[in-house]
Amino acid sequence: MRDREHWAVYLVVWVGCLFAVLYFVLFPLLQRMATLEGEKMRLLQEITVLQRKAAELRRLEERLQELEALARTLSRRLPEEQEIPDLLITIEDAAFLSHLELLSLKPEPPKPQEGYTELPFSGSVRTSFQSFLFFLNYLRQSPRLIQVEGFSFGKDQEAFRVDFLLSTYLLGGGKP
């Protein structure tokens, strides 16, 4: 009977205990869950950014491999210093095969750059337009890299006169 008389006190004690449990246990858990949810969203965003970076890294690695293969190919096509006289013979052979008259071919001063040295050659030929195109084609087919820097056409008696500038490169900076 006594318990029935103090039911209000018991109710207040139970409500107090329930409030204490909610305040000291559940609310911190709910706050921790909200904090973890925010951390989860931040980590998901970070994962997305890292996945994009990983995909970009794969693309960059593929591009690097392509560039390394290109560099190996170009380095095989670049002449060595002792091959420069043979390169001049290659240019003369291309002129002969193209049926054009080589008026002059002279080396210009080397142009050192960072990592390589440019070796320019200036020349002049008397030819027909078609023969000059054959000449350029023979230069393109050369086993060594010969770059046509520029050319200009002019009239010389009854044929075209073409002045041109060719370049090749040596690896390594400094003069050859």
C-alpha positions as CSV (number, residue, x, y, z in Angstrom):
1,M,0.0,0.0,0.0
2,R,2.7,2.2,0.8
3,D,4.0,2.0,-2.8
4,R,0.6,3.3,-4.0
5,E,0.9,6.4,-1.9
6,H,4.3,7.3,-3.2
7,W,3.6,6.6,-6.9
8,A,4.2,10.2,-7.7
9,V,7.7,10.1,-6.1
10,Y,8.4,6.9,-8.0
11,L,7.3,8.5,-11.2
12,V,9.5,11.5,-10.6
13,V,12.5,9.2,-9.8
14,W,11.9,7.1,-12.9
15,V,11.5,10.2,-15.1
16,G,14.7,11.6,-13.5
17,C,16.5,8.3,-14.2
18,L,15.2,8.3,-17.8
19,F,16.2,12.0,-18.2
20,A,19.7,11.2,-16.8
21,V,20.1,8.3,-19.2
22,L,18.9,10.4,-22.1
23,Y,21.1,13.3,-21.1
24,F,24.3,11.5,-20.2
25,V,24.1,8.5,-22.6
26,L,21.8,9.1,-25.6
27,F,22.5,12.8,-26.3
28,P,26.3,12.3,-26.5
29,L,25.7,9.3,-28.7
30,L,23.5,11.3,-31.0
31,Q,26.0,14.1,-31.1
32,R,28.8,11.6,-31.8
33,M,26.6,10.1,-34.6
34,A,26.2,13.6,-36.1
35,T,29.9,14.2,-35.9
36,L,30.6,10.8,-37.5
37,E,28.1,11.5,-40.3
38,G,29.9,14.8,-41.0
39,E,33.3,13.0,-41.0
40,K,31.8,10.3,-43.3
41,M,30.7,13.0,-45.8
42,R,34.1,14.6,-45.6
43,L,35.9,11.3,-46.1
44,L,33.6,10.4,-49.1
45,Q,34.5,13.7,-50.7
46,E,38.2,13.0,-50.1
47,I,37.9,9.5,-51.6
48,T,36.2,11.0,-54.7
49,V,39.1,13.6,-55.0
50,L,41.7,10.8,-54.5
51,Q,40.0,8.6,-57.1
52,R,40.1,11.4,-59.6
53,K,43.7,12.0,-58.8
54,A,44.5,8.3,-59.2
55,A,42.7,8.3,-62.6
56,E,44.7,11.4,-63.6
57,L,47.9,9.7,-62.4
58,R,47.2,6.7,-64.5
59,R,46.7,8.9,-67.6
60,L,49.8,10.8,-66.8
61,E,51.8,7.6,-66.4
62,E,50.5,6.4,-69.8
63,R,51.5,9.8,-71.3
64,L,54.9,9.6,-69.7
65,Q,55.4,6.1,-71.2
66,E,54.4,7.5,-74.6
67,L,56.8,10.4,-74.2
68,E,59.6,8.1,-73.0
69,A,59.1,5.9,-76.1
70,L,59.1,9.0,-78.3
71,A,62.3,10.3,-76.6
72,R,64.0,6.9,-77.2
73,T,62.9,7.0,-80.9
74,L,64.2,10.5,-81.3
75,S,67.4,9.8,-79.5
76,R,68.0,6.9,-81.9
77,R,67.4,9.3,-84.8
78,L,69.7,12.1,-83.4
79,P,73.2,11.9,-84.9
80,E,76.3,11.5,-82.8
81,E,79.0,14.2,-83.1
82,Q,81.2,11.9,-85.3
83,E,78.3,11.3,-87.7
84,I,77.9,15.0,-88.7
85,P,80.2,14.6,-91.8
86,D,78.1,11.6,-92.8
87,L,75.0,13.7,-92.4
88,L,76.3,16.2,-94.9
89,I,76.9,13.3,-97.3
90,T,73.3,12.2,-96.7
91,I,72.1,15.7,-97.6
92,E,74.3,15.7,-100.8
93,D,72.9,12.2,-101.7
94,A,69.4,13.5,-101.3
95,A,70.2,16.3,-103.6
96,F,71.7,13.9,-106.2
97,L,68.8,11.5,-106.0
98,S,66.4,14.4,-106.4
99,H,68.1,15.7,-109.6
100,L,68.8,19.1,-108.2
101,E,72.0,21.2,-108.3
102,L,73.4,21.8,-104.9
103,L,74.9,25.3,-105.1
104,S,76.1,25.5,-101.5
105,L,75.8,23.7,-98.2
106,K,77.6,25.1,-95.2
107,P,77.5,24.6,-91.5
108,E,76.3,27.5,-89.4
109,P,77.5,28.2,-85.8
110,P,76.1,25.7,-83.3
111,K,73.3,27.0,-81.0
112,P,73.7,25.5,-77.6
113,Q,70.4,25.0,-75.7
114,E,69.5,23.5,-72.4
115,G,69.9,19.7,-72.9
116,Y,70.9,19.8,-76.5
117,T,72.8,21.6,-79.2
118,E,71.2,22.7,-82.5
119,L,73.5,22.3,-85.5
120,P,72.1,24.4,-88.4
121,F,73.2,24.1,-92.0
122,S,72.4,26.7,-94.7
123,G,72.2,25.7,-98.3
124,S,71.1,26.7,-101.8
125,V,70.0,24.6,-104.7
126,R,68.9,25.2,-108.3
127,T,66.0,22.9,-109.2
128,S,62.4,22.5,-110.3
129,F,59.7,22.6,-107.7
130,Q,59.0,18.9,-108.1
131,S,62.7,18.0,-107.6
132,F,62.8,20.2,-104.4
133,L,59.8,18.2,-103.1
134,F,61.6,15.0,-103.8
135,F,64.7,16.4,-102.0
136,L,62.5,17.2,-98.9
137,N,61.1,13.7,-99.0
138,Y,64.5,12.1,-99.1
139,L,65.5,14.3,-96.1
140,R,62.4,13.1,-94.3
141,Q,63.3,9.5,-94.9
142,S,66.9,9.9,-93.6
143,P,67.7,7.6,-90.7
144,R,68.9,10.7,-88.8
145,L,66.7,13.6,-87.8
146,I,67.1,16.6,-90.2
147,Q,64.6,19.4,-89.7
148,V,63.8,21.9,-92.4
149,E,63.8,25.3,-90.5
150,G,62.8,27.4,-93.5
151,F,63.3,28.0,-97.2
152,S,62.7,30.7,-99.7
153,F,62.1,30.5,-103.5
154,G,63.6,32.7,-106.1
155,K,64.2,32.7,-109.8
156,D,67.7,31.8,-111.1
157,Q,68.0,31.9,-114.8
158,E,65.5,29.3,-116.0
159,A,65.1,27.3,-112.8
160,F,64.0,27.9,-109.2
161,R,66.6,28.8,-106.7
162,V,65.8,27.6,-103.2
163,D,67.7,28.9,-100.2
164,F,67.1,26.7,-97.1
165,L,68.1,26.2,-93.5
166,L,68.4,22.7,-92.1
167,S,69.0,21.7,-88.5
168,T,69.9,18.6,-86.6
169,Y,70.6,18.2,-82.9
170,L,73.1,16.7,-80.6
171,L,72.1,15.6,-77.1
172,G,73.7,17.4,-74.3
173,G,74.1,21.2,-73.8
174,G,77.2,22.9,-74.9
175,K,79.1,23.2,-78.1
176,P,79.9,20.1,-80.1
